[in-house]
Amino acid sequence: MGRVGRTRTDASLPRRIITEGVLRIAGSLDITAIAEGIETDEEYTGLRLMGVRYFQGYLYVRPGFKPRPQRRCPKSATPPLRNSGARQNDEYTERSRPDRCQNVMRLVLTSISRAQETAMTLVKVSDLRVVERLPGWRGRFFHSPNMTFAHYEFDQGASIHEHFHSEEEVYEVIEGELELIVEGAIYVAKPGHVAVVAANAPHAVRALTDGLVIIIDHPSRPELG
């Protein structure tokens, strides 16, 4: 049986895609997935909708000795699902588990992006590689579970063609000046200015001088960088 580490179902789209991909791989290998570390009804419901049938975690039972703690099933479980972390009923015990399980490849998948579960991540921007996605725009990129950060150095006259995307985008000008054209309206952003571009709003950018800008997207855009 394969084990899928705890993943927050309300997290970013990339995590959800990774989880669904892992489950598809497990299914193609005829591996039964077990979701570990489930603590909330939301986590249970999200994974159940992805097709997971076996769960373990504090939502069901907490560690303990005698007397054995009572197993808890979420209200939304229909029919009740087995908790692989506690003794099962008479029809499914460790002793009566089908023999085929003994020969199934054991696929252990630890927590997805464990580093993203830490309380804080410290990034030294100067250590990130520089990517010139467009002429005159040299960026250093990093991603949190829910946001993408781009530190751009830009050259006077460099431009970004009009485009739109489903993410909200924030421009914080550190040095120099940028002209932003959002839905036909023209704005000039200088040091100390923060421009917030709504999701799906057509926008273009032109550098009026050399400078530096931090661009933040929410939710994250892992394809950048």
PyMOL commands that place a pseudoatom at each C-alpha (Angstrom):
pseudoatom trace, name=CA, resn=MET, resi=1, chain=A, elem=C, hetatm=0, pos=[0.000, 0.000, 0.000]
pseudoatom trace, name=CA, resn=GLY, resi=2, chain=A, elem=C, hetatm=0, pos=[1.249, 3.469, -0.809]
pseudoatom trace, name=CA, resn=ARG, resi=3, chain=A, elem=C, hetatm=0, pos=[1.087, 6.287, 1.688]
pseudoatom trace, name=CA, resn=VAL, resi=4, chain=A, elem=C, hetatm=0, pos=[0.278, 9.839, 0.735]
pseudoatom trace, name=CA, resn=GLY, resi=5, chain=A, elem=C, hetatm=0, pos=[1.677, 12.358, 3.205]
pseudoatom trace, name=CA, resn=ARG, resi=6, chain=A, elem=C, hetatm=0, pos=[-0.476, 15.069, 4.715]
pseudoatom trace, name=CA, resn=THR, resi=7, chain=A, elem=C, hetatm=0, pos=[-1.414, 17.790, 2.235]
pseudoatom trace, name=CA, resn=ARG, resi=8, chain=A, elem=C, hetatm=0, pos=[-3.616, 20.785, 2.862]
pseudoatom trace, name=CA, resn=THR, resi=9, chain=A, elem=C, hetatm=0, pos=[-6.553, 20.623, 0.474]
pseudoatom trace, name=CA, resn=ASP, resi=10, chain=A, elem=C, hetatm=0, pos=[-7.042, 24.373, 0.649]
pseudoatom trace, name=CA, resn=ALA, resi=11, chain=A, elem=C, hetatm=0, pos=[-3.474, 24.998, -0.465]
pseudoatom trace, name=CA, resn=SER, resi=12, chain=A, elem=C, hetatm=0, pos=[-2.244, 26.227, -3.820]
pseudoatom trace, name=CA, resn=LEU, resi=13, chain=A, elem=C, hetatm=0, pos=[-3.127, 24.723, -7.174]
pseudoatom trace, name=CA, resn=PRO, resi=14, chain=A, elem=C, hetatm=0, pos=[0.366, 23.194, -7.665]
pseudoatom trace, name=CA, resn=ARG, resi=15, chain=A, elem=C, hetatm=0, pos=[0.041, 21.104, -4.491]
pseudoatom trace, name=CA, resn=ARG, resi=16, chain=A, elem=C, hetatm=0, pos=[-3.379, 19.877, -5.525]
pseudoatom trace, name=CA, resn=ILE, resi=17, chain=A, elem=C, hetatm=0, pos=[-2.056, 18.919, -8.965]
pseudoatom trace, name=CA, resn=ILE, resi=18, chain=A, elem=C, hetatm=0, pos=[0.873, 17.057, -7.366]
pseudoatom trace, name=CA, resn=THR, resi=19, chain=A, elem=C, hetatm=0, pos=[-1.477, 15.162, -5.051]
pseudoatom trace, name=CA, resn=GLU, resi=20, chain=A, elem=C, hetatm=0, pos=[-3.802, 14.186, -7.888]
pseudoatom trace, name=CA, resn=GLY, resi=21, chain=A, elem=C, hetatm=0, pos=[-0.802, 13.106, -9.966]
pseudoatom trace, name=CA, resn=VAL, resi=22, chain=A, elem=C, hetatm=0, pos=[0.534, 10.914, -7.146]
pseudoatom trace, name=CA, resn=LEU, resi=23, chain=A, elem=C, hetatm=0, pos=[-2.874, 9.275, -6.796]
pseudoatom trace, name=CA, resn=ARG, resi=24, chain=A, elem=C, hetatm=0, pos=[-3.037, 8.606, -10.540]
pseudoatom trace, name=CA, resn=ILE, resi=25, chain=A, elem=C, hetatm=0, pos=[0.410, 6.991, -10.471]
pseudoatom trace, name=CA, resn=ALA, resi=26, chain=A, elem=C, hetatm=0, pos=[-0.578, 4.850, -7.482]
pseudoatom trace, name=CA, resn=GLY, resi=27, chain=A, elem=C, hetatm=0, pos=[-3.755, 3.781, -9.260]
pseudoatom trace, name=CA, resn=SER, resi=28, chain=A, elem=C, hetatm=0, pos=[-1.910, 2.826, -12.443]
pseudoatom trace, name=CA, resn=LEU, resi=29, chain=A, elem=C, hetatm=0, pos=[0.406, 0.627, -10.347]
pseudoatom trace, name=CA, resn=ASP, resi=30, chain=A, elem=C, hetatm=0, pos=[-2.552, -0.955, -8.526]
pseudoatom trace, name=CA, resn=ILE, resi=31, chain=A, elem=C, hetatm=0, pos=[-1.322, 0.557, -5.258]
pseudoatom trace, name=CA, resn=THR, resi=32, chain=A, elem=C, hetatm=0, pos=[-3.866, 1.422, -2.594]
pseudoatom trace, name=CA, resn=ALA, resi=33, chain=A, elem=C, hetatm=0, pos=[-3.183, 4.913, -1.260]
pseudoatom trace, name=CA, resn=ILE, resi=34, chain=A, elem=C, hetatm=0, pos=[-3.409, 5.762, 2.448]
pseudoatom trace, name=CA, resn=ALA, resi=35, chain=A, elem=C, hetatm=0, pos=[-3.637, 9.423, 3.475]
pseudoatom trace, name=CA, resn=GLU, resi=36, chain=A, elem=C, hetatm=0, pos=[-1.630, 10.044, 6.645]
pseudoatom trace, name=CA, resn=GLY, resi=37, chain=A, elem=C, hetatm=0, pos=[-1.739, 12.861, 9.156]
pseudoatom trace, name=CA, resn=ILE, resi=38, chain=A, elem=C, hetatm=0, pos=[-5.361, 13.872, 8.557]
pseudoatom trace, name=CA, resn=GLU, resi=39, chain=A, elem=C, hetatm=0, pos=[-6.444, 16.318, 11.264]
pseudoatom trace, name=CA, resn=THR, resi=40, chain=A, elem=C, hetatm=0, pos=[-9.482, 18.207, 9.930]
pseudoatom trace, name=CA, resn=ASP, resi=41, chain=A, elem=C, hetatm=0, pos=[-12.767, 17.431, 8.207]
pseudoatom trace, name=CA, resn=GLU, resi=42, chain=A, elem=C, hetatm=0, pos=[-11.684, 19.726, 5.355]
pseudoatom trace, name=CA, resn=GLU, resi=43, chain=A, elem=C, hetatm=0, pos=[-8.564, 17.656, 4.697]
pseudoatom trace, name=CA, resn=TYR, resi=44, chain=A, elem=C, hetatm=0, pos=[-10.622, 14.455, 4.788]
pseudoatom trace, name=CA, resn=THR, resi=45, chain=A, elem=C, hetatm=0, pos=[-13.306, 15.802, 2.442]
pseudoatom trace, name=CA, resn=GLY, resi=46, chain=A, elem=C, hetatm=0, pos=[-10.829, 17.162, -0.107]
pseudoatom trace, name=CA, resn=LEU, resi=47, chain=A, elem=C, hetatm=0, pos=[-8.850, 13.920, -0.306]
pseudoatom trace, name=CA, resn=ARG, resi=48, chain=A, elem=C, hetatm=0, pos=[-12.028, 11.826, -0.324]
pseudoatom trace, name=CA, resn=LEU, resi=49, chain=A, elem=C, hetatm=0, pos=[-13.192, 13.768, -3.397]
pseudoatom trace, name=CA, resn=MET, resi=50, chain=A, elem=C, hetatm=0, pos=[-9.857, 12.897, -5.025]
pseudoatom trace, name=CA, resn=GLY, resi=51, chain=A, elem=C, hetatm=0, pos=[-10.664, 9.215, -4.571]
pseudoatom trace, name=CA, resn=VAL, resi=52, chain=A, elem=C, hetatm=0, pos=[-8.704, 8.354, -1.414]
pseudoatom trace, name=CA, resn=ARG, resi=53, chain=A, elem=C, hetatm=0, pos=[-10.462, 5.627, 0.583]
pseudoatom trace, name=CA, resn=TYR, resi=54, chain=A, elem=C, hetatm=0, pos=[-8.138, 4.982, 3.534]
pseudoatom trace, name=CA, resn=PHE, resi=55, chain=A, elem=C, hetatm=0, pos=[-7.076, 7.533, 6.118]
pseudoatom trace, name=CA, resn=GLN, resi=56, chain=A, elem=C, hetatm=0, pos=[-5.222, 7.795, 9.409]
pseudoatom trace, name=CA, resn=GLY, resi=57, chain=A, elem=C, hetatm=0, pos=[-4.509, 10.688, 11.716]
pseudoatom trace, name=CA, resn=TYR, resi=58, chain=A, elem=C, hetatm=0, pos=[-5.718, 12.626, 14.740]
pseudoatom trace, name=CA, resn=LEU, resi=59, chain=A, elem=C, hetatm=0, pos=[-9.094, 13.183, 13.091]
pseudoatom trace, name=CA, resn=TYR, resi=60, chain=A, elem=C, hetatm=0, pos=[-9.838, 9.513, 13.741]
pseudoatom trace, name=CA, resn=VAL, resi=61, chain=A, elem=C, hetatm=0, pos=[-7.809, 8.462, 16.763]
pseudoatom trace, name=CA, resn=ARG, resi=62, chain=A, elem=C, hetatm=0, pos=[-4.991, 9.867, 18.863]
pseudoatom trace, name=CA, resn=PRO, resi=63, chain=A, elem=C, hetatm=0, pos=[-2.052, 7.838, 20.193]
pseudoatom trace, name=CA, resn=GLY, resi=64, chain=A, elem=C, hetatm=0, pos=[-2.830, 6.012, 23.400]
pseudoatom trace, name=CA, resn=PHE, resi=65, chain=A, elem=C, hetatm=0, pos=[-2.497, 2.831, 25.383]
pseudoatom trace, name=CA, resn=LYS, resi=66, chain=A, elem=C, hetatm=0, pos=[-5.181, 0.941, 27.270]
pseudoatom trace, name=CA, resn=PRO, resi=67, chain=A, elem=C, hetatm=0, pos=[-8.047, 1.569, 27.095]
pseudoatom trace, name=CA, resn=ARG, resi=68, chain=A, elem=C, hetatm=0, pos=[-7.936, 1.820, 23.310]
pseudoatom trace, name=CA, resn=PRO, resi=69, chain=A, elem=C, hetatm=0, pos=[-9.407, 5.202, 22.220]
pseudoatom trace, name=CA, resn=GLN, resi=70, chain=A, elem=C, hetatm=0, pos=[-12.711, 5.248, 20.419]
pseudoatom trace, name=CA, resn=ARG, resi=71, chain=A, elem=C, hetatm=0, pos=[-12.429, 5.626, 16.653]
pseudoatom trace, name=CA, resn=ARG, resi=72, chain=A, elem=C, hetatm=0, pos=[-14.041, 8.730, 15.152]
pseudoatom trace, name=CA, resn=CYS, resi=73, chain=A, elem=C, hetatm=0, pos=[-15.408, 8.915, 11.616]
pseudoatom trace, name=CA, resn=PRO, resi=74, chain=A, elem=C, hetatm=0, pos=[-16.195, 12.243, 9.935]
pseudoatom trace, name=CA, resn=LYS, resi=75, chain=A, elem=C, hetatm=0, pos=[-19.902, 12.948, 9.514]
pseudoatom trace, name=CA, resn=SER, resi=76, chain=A, elem=C, hetatm=0, pos=[-19.441, 13.162, 5.762]
pseudoatom trace, name=CA, resn=ALA, resi=77, chain=A, elem=C, hetatm=0, pos=[-18.114, 9.611, 5.467]
pseudoatom trace, name=CA, resn=THR, resi=78, chain=A, elem=C, hetatm=0, pos=[-20.693, 7.584, 3.569]
pseudoatom trace, name=CA, resn=PRO, resi=79, chain=A, elem=C, hetatm=0, pos=[-20.206, 4.661, 3.832]
pseudoatom trace, name=CA, resn=PRO, resi=80, chain=A, elem=C, hetatm=0, pos=[-17.886, 4.686, 6.890]
pseudoatom trace, name=CA, resn=LEU, resi=81, chain=A, elem=C, hetatm=0, pos=[-14.290, 4.234, 5.818]
pseudoatom trace, name=CA, resn=ARG, resi=82, chain=A, elem=C, hetatm=0, pos=[-11.688, 2.168, 7.594]
pseudoatom trace, name=CA, resn=ASN, resi=83, chain=A, elem=C, hetatm=0, pos=[-8.977, 3.843, 9.630]
pseudoatom trace, name=CA, resn=SER, resi=84, chain=A, elem=C, hetatm=0, pos=[-5.731, 2.030, 8.936]
pseudoatom trace, name=CA, resn=GLY, resi=85, chain=A, elem=C, hetatm=0, pos=[-4.210, 3.510, 12.113]
pseudoatom trace, name=CA, resn=ALA, resi=86, chain=A, elem=C, hetatm=0, pos=[-6.500, 1.640, 14.543]
pseudoatom trace, name=CA, resn=ARG, resi=87, chain=A, elem=C, hetatm=0, pos=[-7.624, -1.971, 14.921]
pseudoatom trace, name=CA, resn=GLN, resi=88, chain=A, elem=C, hetatm=0, pos=[-10.330, -2.765, 12.408]
pseudoatom trace, name=CA, resn=ASN, resi=89, chain=A, elem=C, hetatm=0, pos=[-13.565, -4.647, 12.879]
pseudoatom trace, name=CA, resn=ASP, resi=90, chain=A, elem=C, hetatm=0, pos=[-13.744, -8.421, 12.591]
pseudoatom trace, name=CA, resn=GLU, resi=91, chain=A, elem=C, hetatm=0, pos=[-14.060, -8.410, 8.817]
pseudoatom trace, name=CA, resn=TYR, resi=92, chain=A, elem=C, hetatm=0, pos=[-10.822, -6.470, 8.283]
pseudoatom trace, name=CA, resn=THR, resi=93, chain=A, elem=C, hetatm=0, pos=[-8.032, -7.004, 10.788]
pseudoatom trace, name=CA, resn=GLU, resi=94, chain=A, elem=C, hetatm=0, pos=[-4.297, -7.267, 10.338]
pseudoatom trace, name=CA, resn=ARG, resi=95, chain=A, elem=C, hetatm=0, pos=[-4.700, -11.042, 10.574]
pseudoatom trace, name=CA, resn=SER, resi=96, chain=A, elem=C, hetatm=0, pos=[-7.461, -11.224, 7.943]
pseudoatom trace, name=CA, resn=ARG, resi=97, chain=A, elem=C, hetatm=0, pos=[-5.953, -8.767, 5.446]
pseudoatom trace, name=CA, resn=PRO, resi=98, chain=A, elem=C, hetatm=0, pos=[-5.907, -10.291, 1.935]
pseudoatom trace, name=CA, resn=ASP, resi=99, chain=A, elem=C, hetatm=0, pos=[-2.692, -12.075, 1.079]
pseudoatom trace, name=CA, resn=ARG, resi=100, chain=A, elem=C, hetatm=0, pos=[-2.230, -9.978, -2.047]
pseudoatom trace, name=CA, resn=CYS, resi=101, chain=A, elem=C, hetatm=0, pos=[-1.329, -6.985, 0.108]
pseudoatom trace, name=CA, resn=GLN, resi=102, chain=A, elem=C, hetatm=0, pos=[1.840, -8.770, 1.210]
pseudoatom trace, name=CA, resn=ASN, resi=103, chain=A, elem=C, hetatm=0, pos=[3.172, -8.661, -2.336]
pseudoatom trace, name=CA, resn=VAL, resi=104, chain=A, elem=C, hetatm=0, pos=[2.146, -5.123, -3.247]
pseudoatom trace, name=CA, resn=MET, resi=105, chain=A, elem=C, hetatm=0, pos=[4.987, -2.702, -3.847]
pseudoatom trace, name=CA, resn=ARG, resi=106, chain=A, elem=C, hetatm=0, pos=[5.363, -0.439, -0.827]
pseudoatom trace, name=CA, resn=LEU, resi=107, chain=A, elem=C, hetatm=0, pos=[5.390, 3.112, -2.096]
pseudoatom trace, name=CA, resn=VAL, resi=108, chain=A, elem=C, hetatm=0, pos=[6.104, 5.575, 0.691]
pseudoatom trace, name=CA, resn=LEU, resi=109, chain=A, elem=C, hetatm=0, pos=[5.465, 9.183, -0.218]
pseudoatom trace, name=CA, resn=THR, resi=110, chain=A, elem=C, hetatm=0, pos=[6.517, 11.661, 2.438]
pseudoatom trace, name=CA, resn=SER, resi=111, chain=A, elem=C, hetatm=0, pos=[4.807, 15.002, 2.977]
pseudoatom trace, name=CA, resn=ILE, resi=112, chain=A, elem=C, hetatm=0, pos=[4.504, 16.932, -0.253]
pseudoatom trace, name=CA, resn=SER, resi=113, chain=A, elem=C, hetatm=0, pos=[6.856, 19.896, -0.311]
pseudoatom trace, name=CA, resn=ARG, resi=114, chain=A, elem=C, hetatm=0, pos=[7.729, 19.450, 3.350]
pseudoatom trace, name=CA, resn=ALA, resi=115, chain=A, elem=C, hetatm=0, pos=[9.715, 22.659, 3.301]
pseudoatom trace, name=CA, resn=GLN, resi=116, chain=A, elem=C, hetatm=0, pos=[6.492, 24.508, 2.544]
pseudoatom trace, name=CA, resn=GLU, resi=117, chain=A, elem=C, hetatm=0, pos=[5.012, 23.284, 5.832]
pseudoatom trace, name=CA, resn=THR, resi=118, chain=A, elem=C, hetatm=0, pos=[7.593, 25.123, 7.944]
pseudoatom trace, name=CA, resn=ALA, resi=119, chain=A, elem=C, hetatm=0, pos=[6.592, 28.268, 9.830]
pseudoatom trace, name=CA, resn=MET, resi=120, chain=A, elem=C, hetatm=0, pos=[9.025, 30.469, 7.900]
pseudoatom trace, name=CA, resn=THR, resi=121, chain=A, elem=C, hetatm=0, pos=[11.314, 30.227, 4.885]
pseudoatom trace, name=CA, resn=LEU, resi=122, chain=A, elem=C, hetatm=0, pos=[14.258, 32.641, 4.545]
pseudoatom trace, name=CA, resn=VAL, resi=123, chain=A, elem=C, hetatm=0, pos=[15.297, 33.414, 0.964]
pseudoatom trace, name=CA, resn=LYS, resi=124, chain=A, elem=C, hetatm=0, pos=[18.478, 35.248, -0.021]
pseudoatom trace, name=CA, resn=VAL, resi=125, chain=A, elem=C, hetatm=0, pos=[17.443, 36.877, -3.275]
pseudoatom trace, name=CA, resn=SER, resi=126, chain=A, elem=C, hetatm=0, pos=[20.997, 37.550, -4.463]
pseudoatom trace, name=CA, resn=ASP, resi=127, chain=A, elem=C, hetatm=0, pos=[21.637, 33.782, -4.510]
pseudoatom trace, name=CA, resn=LEU, resi=128, chain=A, elem=C, hetatm=0, pos=[18.810, 33.146, -6.992]
pseudoatom trace, name=CA, resn=ARG, resi=129, chain=A, elem=C, hetatm=0, pos=[19.635, 32.741, -10.662]
pseudoatom trace, name=CA, resn=VAL, resi=130, chain=A, elem=C, hetatm=0, pos=[18.767, 35.574, -13.025]
pseudoatom trace, name=CA, resn=VAL, resi=131, chain=A, elem=C, hetatm=0, pos=[16.230, 34.898, -15.786]
pseudoatom trace, name=CA, resn=GLU, resi=132, chain=A, elem=C, hetatm=0, pos=[15.670, 37.420, -18.595]
pseudoatom trace, name=CA, resn=ARG, resi=133, chain=A, elem=C, hetatm=0, pos=[12.127, 36.492, -19.627]
pseudoatom trace, name=CA, resn=LEU, resi=134, chain=A, elem=C, hetatm=0, pos=[11.813, 39.571, -21.861]
pseudoatom trace, name=CA, resn=PRO, resi=135, chain=A, elem=C, hetatm=0, pos=[14.487, 41.948, -23.187]
pseudoatom trace, name=CA, resn=GLY, resi=136, chain=A, elem=C, hetatm=0, pos=[15.438, 44.398, -20.475]
pseudoatom trace, name=CA, resn=TRP, resi=137, chain=A, elem=C, hetatm=0, pos=[13.659, 42.490, -17.680]
pseudoatom trace, name=CA, resn=ARG, resi=138, chain=A, elem=C, hetatm=0, pos=[16.099, 40.485, -15.525]
pseudoatom trace, name=CA, resn=GLY, resi=139, chain=A, elem=C, hetatm=0, pos=[14.262, 38.655, -12.764]
pseudoatom trace, name=CA, resn=ARG, resi=140, chain=A, elem=C, hetatm=0, pos=[14.995, 36.464, -9.764]
pseudoatom trace, name=CA, resn=PHE, resi=141, chain=A, elem=C, hetatm=0, pos=[12.038, 34.266, -8.803]
pseudoatom trace, name=CA, resn=PHE, resi=142, chain=A, elem=C, hetatm=0, pos=[10.893, 32.288, -5.794]
pseudoatom trace, name=CA, resn=HIS, resi=143, chain=A, elem=C, hetatm=0, pos=[7.589, 30.788, -4.715]
pseudoatom trace, name=CA, resn=SER, resi=144, chain=A, elem=C, hetatm=0, pos=[5.687, 30.326, -1.475]
pseudoatom trace, name=CA, resn=PRO, resi=145, chain=A, elem=C, hetatm=0, pos=[2.752, 27.896, -1.269]
pseudoatom trace, name=CA, resn=ASN, resi=146, chain=A, elem=C, hetatm=0, pos=[0.359, 30.689, -2.281]
pseudoatom trace, name=CA, resn=MET, resi=147, chain=A, elem=C, hetatm=0, pos=[2.413, 33.428, -3.957]
pseudoatom trace, name=CA, resn=THR, resi=148, chain=A, elem=C, hetatm=0, pos=[5.115, 34.023, -6.553]
pseudoatom trace, name=CA, resn=PHE, resi=149, chain=A, elem=C, hetatm=0, pos=[7.746, 36.747, -6.031]
pseudoatom trace, name=CA, resn=ALA, resi=150, chain=A, elem=C, hetatm=0, pos=[9.836, 38.280, -8.813]
pseudoatom trace, name=CA, resn=HIS, resi=151, chain=A, elem=C, hetatm=0, pos=[12.637, 40.785, -8.186]
pseudoatom trace, name=CA, resn=TYR, resi=152, chain=A, elem=C, hetatm=0, pos=[13.211, 42.534, -11.531]
pseudoatom trace, name=CA, resn=GLU, resi=153, chain=A, elem=C, hetatm=0, pos=[15.946, 44.870, -12.679]
pseudoatom trace, name=CA, resn=PHE, resi=154, chain=A, elem=C, hetatm=0, pos=[14.621, 46.720, -15.725]
pseudoatom trace, name=CA, resn=ASP, resi=155, chain=A, elem=C, hetatm=0, pos=[16.170, 48.908, -18.429]
pseudoatom trace, name=CA, resn=GLN, resi=156, chain=A, elem=C, hetatm=0, pos=[14.755, 52.171, -19.705]
pseudoatom trace, name=CA, resn=GLY, resi=157, chain=A, elem=C, hetatm=0, pos=[12.457, 51.520, -22.657]
pseudoatom trace, name=CA, resn=ALA, resi=158, chain=A, elem=C, hetatm=0, pos=[11.906, 47.843, -21.817]
pseudoatom trace, name=CA, resn=SER, resi=159, chain=A, elem=C, hetatm=0, pos=[8.274, 46.824, -22.070]
pseudoatom trace, name=CA, resn=ILE, resi=160, chain=A, elem=C, hetatm=0, pos=[5.838, 44.031, -21.279]
pseudoatom trace, name=CA, resn=HIS, resi=161, chain=A, elem=C, hetatm=0, pos=[3.136, 43.555, -23.903]
pseudoatom trace, name=CA, resn=GLU, resi=162, chain=A, elem=C, hetatm=0, pos=[-0.533, 43.762, -22.927]
pseudoatom trace, name=CA, resn=HIS, resi=163, chain=A, elem=C, hetatm=0, pos=[-1.713, 40.516, -21.366]
pseudoatom trace, name=CA, resn=PHE, resi=164, chain=A, elem=C, hetatm=0, pos=[-3.951, 39.205, -18.599]
pseudoatom trace, name=CA, resn=HIS, resi=165, chain=A, elem=C, hetatm=0, pos=[-4.024, 36.238, -16.226]
pseudoatom trace, name=CA, resn=SER, resi=166, chain=A, elem=C, hetatm=0, pos=[-6.179, 34.819, -13.463]
pseudoatom trace, name=CA, resn=GLU, resi=167, chain=A, elem=C, hetatm=0, pos=[-3.766, 35.867, -10.700]
pseudoatom trace, name=CA, resn=GLU, resi=168, chain=A, elem=C, hetatm=0, pos=[-3.864, 39.189, -8.869]
pseudoatom trace, name=CA, resn=GLU, resi=169, chain=A, elem=C, hetatm=0, pos=[-0.574, 41.018, -9.416]
pseudoatom trace, name=CA, resn=VAL, resi=170, chain=A, elem=C, hetatm=0, pos=[1.173, 43.623, -7.258]
pseudoatom trace, name=CA, resn=TYR, resi=171, chain=A, elem=C, hetatm=0, pos=[3.977, 45.948, -8.407]
pseudoatom trace, name=CA, resn=GLU, resi=172, chain=A, elem=C, hetatm=0, pos=[6.168, 47.592, -5.754]
pseudoatom trace, name=CA, resn=VAL, resi=173, chain=A, elem=C, hetatm=0, pos=[8.617, 50.007, -7.327]
pseudoatom trace, name=CA, resn=ILE, resi=174, chain=A, elem=C, hetatm=0, pos=[11.931, 50.209, -5.472]
pseudoatom trace, name=CA, resn=GLU, resi=175, chain=A, elem=C, hetatm=0, pos=[13.942, 52.300, -7.921]
pseudoatom trace, name=CA, resn=GLY, resi=176, chain=A, elem=C, hetatm=0, pos=[13.080, 54.124, -11.164]
pseudoatom trace, name=CA, resn=GLU, resi=177, chain=A, elem=C, hetatm=0, pos=[9.687, 54.659, -12.782]
pseudoatom trace, name=CA, resn=LEU, resi=178, chain=A, elem=C, hetatm=0, pos=[7.227, 52.374, -14.535]
pseudoatom trace, name=CA, resn=GLU, resi=179, chain=A, elem=C, hetatm=0, pos=[4.270, 53.216, -16.716]
pseudoatom trace, name=CA, resn=LEU, resi=180, chain=A, elem=C, hetatm=0, pos=[1.396, 50.778, -16.234]
pseudoatom trace, name=CA, resn=ILE, resi=181, chain=A, elem=C, hetatm=0, pos=[-1.510, 50.672, -18.673]
pseudoatom trace, name=CA, resn=VAL, resi=182, chain=A, elem=C, hetatm=0, pos=[-4.428, 48.834, -17.045]
pseudoatom trace, name=CA, resn=GLU, resi=183, chain=A, elem=C, hetatm=0, pos=[-7.647, 48.434, -19.020]
pseudoatom trace, name=CA, resn=GLY, resi=184, chain=A, elem=C, hetatm=0, pos=[-6.617, 51.458, -21.103]
pseudoatom trace, name=CA, resn=ALA, resi=185, chain=A, elem=C, hetatm=0, pos=[-5.875, 53.764, -18.149]
pseudoatom trace, name=CA, resn=ILE, resi=186, chain=A, elem=C, hetatm=0, pos=[-2.282, 54.992, -17.740]
pseudoatom trace, name=CA, resn=TYR, resi=187, chain=A, elem=C, hetatm=0, pos=[-0.544, 55.149, -14.344]
pseudoatom trace, name=CA, resn=VAL, resi=188, chain=A, elem=C, hetatm=0, pos=[3.019, 56.083, -13.414]
pseudoatom trace, name=CA, resn=ALA, resi=189, chain=A, elem=C, hetatm=0, pos=[4.498, 54.183, -10.449]
pseudoatom trace, name=CA, resn=LYS, resi=190, chain=A, elem=C, hetatm=0, pos=[7.539, 55.609, -8.656]
pseudoatom trace, name=CA, resn=PRO, resi=191, chain=A, elem=C, hetatm=0, pos=[9.561, 54.514, -5.600]
pseudoatom trace, name=CA, resn=GLY, resi=192, chain=A, elem=C, hetatm=0, pos=[7.193, 54.128, -2.653]
pseudoatom trace, name=CA, resn=HIS, resi=193, chain=A, elem=C, hetatm=0, pos=[4.242, 53.341, -4.923]
pseudoatom trace, name=CA, resn=VAL, resi=194, chain=A, elem=C, hetatm=0, pos=[2.459, 49.977, -4.946]
pseudoatom trace, name=CA, resn=ALA, resi=195, chain=A, elem=C, hetatm=0, pos=[0.194, 49.137, -7.889]
pseudoatom trace, name=CA, resn=VAL, resi=196, chain=A, elem=C, hetatm=0, pos=[-2.362, 46.336, -7.478]
pseudoatom trace, name=CA, resn=VAL, resi=197, chain=A, elem=C, hetatm=0, pos=[-3.651, 44.890, -10.755]
pseudoatom trace, name=CA, resn=ALA, resi=198, chain=A, elem=C, hetatm=0, pos=[-6.867, 42.914, -10.452]
pseudoatom trace, name=CA, resn=ALA, resi=199, chain=A, elem=C, hetatm=0, pos=[-7.110, 39.348, -11.699]
pseudoatom trace, name=CA, resn=ASN, resi=200, chain=A, elem=C, hetatm=0, pos=[-7.971, 39.058, -15.416]
pseudoatom trace, name=CA, resn=ALA, resi=201, chain=A, elem=C, hetatm=0, pos=[-7.451, 42.793, -16.005]
pseudoatom trace, name=CA, resn=PRO, resi=202, chain=A, elem=C, hetatm=0, pos=[-5.586, 43.489, -19.295]
pseudoatom trace, name=CA, resn=HIS, resi=203, chain=A, elem=C, hetatm=0, pos=[-2.362, 45.346, -18.519]
pseudoatom trace, name=CA, resn=ALA, resi=204, chain=A, elem=C, hetatm=0, pos=[0.946, 46.370, -20.078]
pseudoatom trace, name=CA, resn=VAL, resi=205, chain=A, elem=C, hetatm=0, pos=[4.131, 47.857, -18.595]
pseudoatom trace, name=CA, resn=ARG, resi=206, chain=A, elem=C, hetatm=0, pos=[6.824, 50.197, -19.924]
pseudoatom trace, name=CA, resn=ALA, resi=207, chain=A, elem=C, hetatm=0, pos=[9.999, 51.242, -18.122]
pseudoatom trace, name=CA, resn=LEU, resi=208, chain=A, elem=C, hetatm=0, pos=[10.440, 55.042, -18.143]
pseudoatom trace, name=CA, resn=THR, resi=209, chain=A, elem=C, hetatm=0, pos=[13.888, 54.740, -16.514]
pseudoatom trace, name=CA, resn=ASP, resi=210, chain=A, elem=C, hetatm=0, pos=[16.264, 52.043, -15.328]
pseudoatom trace, name=CA, resn=GLY, resi=211, chain=A, elem=C, hetatm=0, pos=[15.134, 50.608, -12.023]
pseudoatom trace, name=CA, resn=LEU, resi=212, chain=A, elem=C, hetatm=0, pos=[14.066, 47.805, -9.733]
pseudoatom trace, name=CA, resn=VAL, resi=213, chain=A, elem=C, hetatm=0, pos=[10.583, 46.421, -9.031]
pseudoatom trace, name=CA, resn=ILE, resi=214, chain=A, elem=C, hetatm=0, pos=[9.171, 43.572, -6.971]
pseudoatom trace, name=CA, resn=ILE, resi=215, chain=A, elem=C, hetatm=0, pos=[6.211, 41.846, -8.615]
pseudoatom trace, name=CA, resn=ILE, resi=216, chain=A, elem=C, hetatm=0, pos=[4.028, 39.522, -6.541]
pseudoatom trace, name=CA, resn=ASP, resi=217, chain=A, elem=C, hetatm=0, pos=[1.359, 37.182, -7.910]
pseudoatom trace, name=CA, resn=HIS, resi=218, chain=A, elem=C, hetatm=0, pos=[-1.424, 35.531, -5.926]
pseudoatom trace, name=CA, resn=PRO, resi=219, chain=A, elem=C, hetatm=0, pos=[-2.047, 32.651, -6.157]
pseudoatom trace, name=CA, resn=SER, resi=220, chain=A, elem=C, hetatm=0, pos=[1.367, 31.396, -7.141]
pseudoatom trace, name=CA, resn=ARG, resi=221, chain=A, elem=C, hetatm=0, pos=[2.553, 30.970, -10.734]
pseudoatom trace, name=CA, resn=PRO, resi=222, chain=A, elem=C, hetatm=0, pos=[5.045, 28.077, -10.573]
pseudoatom trace, name=CA, resn=GLU, resi=223, chain=A, elem=C, hetatm=0, pos=[5.652, 28.253, -14.325]
pseudoatom trace, name=CA, resn=LEU, resi=224, chain=A, elem=C, hetatm=0, pos=[7.571, 31.509, -13.817]
pseudoatom trace, name=CA, resn=GLY, resi=225, chain=A, elem=C, hetatm=0, pos=[11.267, 31.371, -13.172]
for i in range(1, 225): cmd.bond("trace and resi %d" % i, "trace and resi %d" % (i + 1))
show_as sticks, trace
zoom trace
